[in-house]
Amino acid sequence: MSFLGHQTRLTIIFAAAIVAIAVLFQFSPISQNLSYHDFADKRTFIGISSFWNVFSNLLFLLFGVFGLIKLIGLKNSRNHKGFLAHWFVFFFGVALVSAGSAYYHWIPNNSSLVWDRLPMTLAFMSFFSFIVAERIHKTAGLILLPILLALGMASVWYWNFTETAGDGDLRPYVLVQFLPLLEIPLICFLFPVNNRETKFLIYAFGWYVLAKILEYFDRGIFVLTANQIGGHALKHLAAGMAVYALYKYAFIAKKH
């Protein structure tokens, strides 16, 4: 995209964000549908209800911890200088997702869902700010990191507050989860880097899309597998593989 000036490319990115926000807030407040908590596979094993939906979060813990351990050894690495804060928050958030999601699936309700969604905002927002730092401007990405983290967590607390008040509004949280899915590919397209291993970002995106599809067809997959496993447990595994792809991008594939 070298034929487009830097300012033009930034304008495209900002315009896409503004349009997405404007479109979303044309809708009325979106409350949490309580049927969301009604997962297909509720089987109890070794005293743990919804065991497979709980246990399938293990990949988040493994890759989160592996990432944090790897970062400790890279703290003086020139290749990762300026990006360590983003990756630390990302892998810390991923590790926390395992606990938050396990807790939620053990006791699925709006209150426990808060602790599932909060660490996810850490992962979403830290990776989003990393892409800005890597592709557009390192300092800008670092400045955005705490701002985006605060906005991400605030979206969950706002949703919870509005639900408690009787008029739930998921729109800010929807923005936190899905705006990066629009902006990150756009930024990568408009601000390419000389890195043949960008394929790992594509793998991560593909696994995440698959995770959302498996989540949507939770009950149908449970029926198709003769009640052996639900789509939601498989969703956790697919999302875990998305994290693994980002692990590869961070530590193996990336050449700064």
N, C-alpha and C positions, 0 to 999 in steps of 0.2 A: 504493500500500500504506500510505497514511497512517493507516488504521484500526488498523494494528499498531504497537505502541510500538517505539522504537528497540531496547530490550533484547530484546524478543521476536524481532525480525528478526535480531539478532545470534545469538540462541540457535538459530534455524532454520539459520543458516549453519554454526555450529559443530557442530550435531547432524548435518547432512548430511555434513560432513567426517569426523566420528567414525564414522558408519555405513559410509561408503565405505572407510575404513581398516580397520575391523573385518571387513568382508566380504572385502576383498582378502587380508588376512592369515589368513583361514580356509583359503586354498589353501596347498598345499605350495610350497616355493621353486621358482621358475620359471627354468630354465636357458635360455640362448640356443640356439635350434634352429639348427644349422649350415646347414640348408637355406635359412635367411634370406639367406645370402650368395650363393645361386645365382640370380642375376637372369636374366631372359629374354634381354635384349639385351646380348651380350658383344662385339659387333662392334668391331673396331679401325679407327680412322681417324687419319690423320697421326701414326701411331705411338702413339696413346693408346688403350689397351684400354678397353672399355665406354665409348666416347667420349660417347654421348648421355647416359648417366647421369652422366658427369662434367661435360659442357658445360652441361647443363640447370640447373646450380647458379648460373649467371651472374646470374639475377634476384636471388638473395640478396645477391650482392656489390653489384649496382647499387642496390637499394633501401636496403641497409645503409649504403652510402657516402653516398647522397643524404640519408638521414636524419641522418647525423652532420654533414654539411655544413650542413644546414638548422639544426641545433641550435646550431652556432657563431654563426649570425646571430641566434639567439633567446635568447642567454645572459642578456640584460638585459630580456627580455620579461616584463611583468607577467602576461600571460595564461598563461605556462608556469611561473611561479615555483612552486617546490616539486615540480615534476614532471620537471625536466630530468634528474636523476640516473636516474630510471626509464627515460626514453626513451634516454638515452645508452647505458646498459647494453643495452637492447633492440636498438638498431640496431647497436651494436658486436657483440653476439652474433649477429645476423643476418648481418653481414658475415663473421664467422668461420665461420658455418655453411657458406658457400660453399666455403671452403678445406677445412674438416674433411670435408664430405660428398664433395667432389671427390677428396680423398685416399683416403677409404674406398672409393669406387666404382672407383678405379684399382687398389687392392689390397684387395679385400673379405675381411676376416677379423675376428675378435674384437678384435685389437689395434688395428687402424685404426678399428674401429667406436667405440672410446673417444673418438677425436678428432672423430667425427661427432656423438656424443651430448653431449659436454661443452658446446659452444657453444649447442646447442639448449636446454639447461637455463638458460643465461643469458637467452635470449629468453623462455622460458616463465615463469620466476620473476620477471623484472623486470616483465613485463606484468601478471602476477597482482598483484604488489605495487602497481603503478600503479592498477589497478582499485580496490583497497582504499583507496588514497590519494584517488582522485577521488570515490569513491562513499560511503565510510564515514568515514574520518578521515585527513587529510593526514599528520599526524605518525606515526600508526600505520603507514601505508603506507611511510613513509620508514624507520621502525625495522625493519619486516619485510623490506625490500629486501635487506640483507646476510645476514639470517638465512635467507631463502628461497634466495638464491644459494648459500650454503654448503650447505644441505640438497640442493639440486639437483645440485651438483657431487659431493657426497658419495655420492649415489645411484649415480652412474656409477662412481666409484672403488670403491664397495662391490660393485657387480655385477662389475666387472673382477677384483677380489680374489677373490670367491667362484668365479668361473669358473676362475681360475688354480689355486685350491685344489681344483678338481674337483667343486664342488657349487654351480653358478651360481644366483644369486637376483636376478631382475629386478624383484621386487615393489616395492622403493622407487622405482626408475626409472619403472615403470608409474604409480605414484602421482604422481610429479612431472609426468608428461606428461598424465595424464587427469584428475586431481583439479581442475586449473584449468578444464577443459572442463565440469565439473559446477558448480563454485563461481562462476565468472565470470558465466554467465547468471543464476544464482540471485541474486547480488549486484546485478546490473543490474536485475532484476525487483523486488527488495525495496527497493533504494535508487536509484530513478530520479533522473535529473538533468534540468533544464529544457534539453534539447538535442535538437532535431528531427533532428540528424544521427547519432543512434545507429544509424541504418541501416548505417553503415560497419562497426560491430561485427558486425552480422548478416551483412553481406557476408563479412567475414573468417572468421566461424564457418562459413559455407556453403562457402567455398573450402577451408577446412581439412578439413571433412568429406569433400568431393570428393577431396581429396588422399589421404586414408586409403583411400577406395574404390578409387582408381586404383592405389595401392600394392598393395592386396590382389589385384587382378585384373591384376597385372603381366604374367604369361605369357599369359593369355587375350587381353589387348589386343594383345600382340605378334603372336599368331596371327591375330586379326581384321584387323589392319592389314597382313597379308601380310609380316610380319617387317620392317616399316618403322620402328616405334617401340614401345617397351614402356610398360607402365603406370607404371613407376617414374620414367621421365624426365618423363612427363606429370604425375606426382605432384609433382615439383619445381616445375614451372611453376604448378600450382594453388596450392601452398604459397606460391610467390612472389607470386601475386596476393592471397593472404591478407595477406601483409606489406604489399603496396601499399594495401590497404583500411585497414590500421592506420596507414600513413603519412598517408593522407587524413584519418583521424580525428584524428591528432596535430597536423597542421599546417594543414589547410584547414577541416575541419568543426567542430572543437571551439571552443566559445566559453565561456571560464571567467568 
